[in-house]
Amino acid sequence: MKVSYMKQGGRSSTRDDYEPIGAWAFDGRDITCAFLPGNEDAENEARKALIRAKERYGDTMTMQHFQYIMRTANDYTTCFTLPVDGDFASARDCVDEILRTIAEK
């Protein structure tokens, strides 16, 4: 299945740059996101961003929702990679694989 995904970075507490903390994926129907342990603030902000996107564009998830989340993020505390398309069994599998990759580094 074609899945669009992006990594999310958070401001590093030890350096003046960003470090990977989570991943977002869109499978054409739903948006899934997950974060490494210890990033509860980012998870809470993600839930709020999904709510705002649904209020703006409706409950049927589209690429507009996905792009809205990326465009409206606070540039000082977070950043996103550009969305990339990949082949995964599901959006959840995509996010899980990205988190495993981030955690291994």
N, C-alpha and C positions, 0 to 999 in steps of 0.2 A: 504494500500500500504506500502511496506517495504521502510523505509527511514533511511539512515545513517545520524547521526548528531553529532555535537560537539559544545561545548561552547567555547567561546573565552574570555580570561581574559586580562585585561590591568593593567599596573603598577599603584598601588594605590598612590595617591598624599599625603596621610596622614600616610600610613604604608609602611613597607618594604616588601610588598607582592602584589599579584594580586587580582583584584576583577572582577566578571563577567560583561562583557560589551556588549556581542553579541552572536549570534548563527549562525551556518552554517548547511545546510542540503543538502543531495544529494539523489535524488529519482530514480537514474538509468538513467536519461536523462539530468537533469539540476542541477546546484548548485545554491542555494539560500542563501543569508546571509542578516542579519539585525542587527542593533545595537540600544542600548538605546539612548535616546536623550543626546546630549552633547558629543558624540563620533565621530564627523565629521572626525577627523584625521584617526581613525580606518576605517571608511567607505571609505575614499579615498584610503587608503592602500589596502583595500579589492578589490576595483575595479582594482587597479594595479596588485594585485596578480592573479585575474581572467584572466586579459589580458596576463600576463606572462605564466600562465598555458596553455591558448589556443595557444599561440605562440609555446610552447614546445610540446604539445600533440595534437593539432588540435582542431577544433570547436566542435567535437562530445564529449560531456562530459563523462568522465569515472571515476572510482574510483581513477585512477592515478592522475587526476586533483585535486581531493579532498585531497589526501595524499600529493601531491606536495605543496599545499597551507600550509598545516600544517608543513611540513618539512622545508620550506624556510622562515618561519616567523622569525622576529627578536626576539631572546630569551630574550633580555633585556627589550623590551617594551610590549611584548605580549606572551601569552601561550595558548595552546589548551588542552581540555580534549581529551582522546582517543576517536575515533569514536565509537558510539554505534548505534545499529539498533533498530528501533521502528516501530510501526504501526500507520500511520497517513494518512489522506485523501490526503495530498500533502506535498511537501517540504515546501511550504509557511506556511501551517497550523502548521507544526512542529516548524518552526522558531518563529512564532507568539506565540505559546504556551510556548516555552522556555523563550522568552522575558517577557511574562506576569509573569511567575514564578520568574524570576530574579528581576523584578520590585517590586514584592510583598515583597521581603526580606528587 
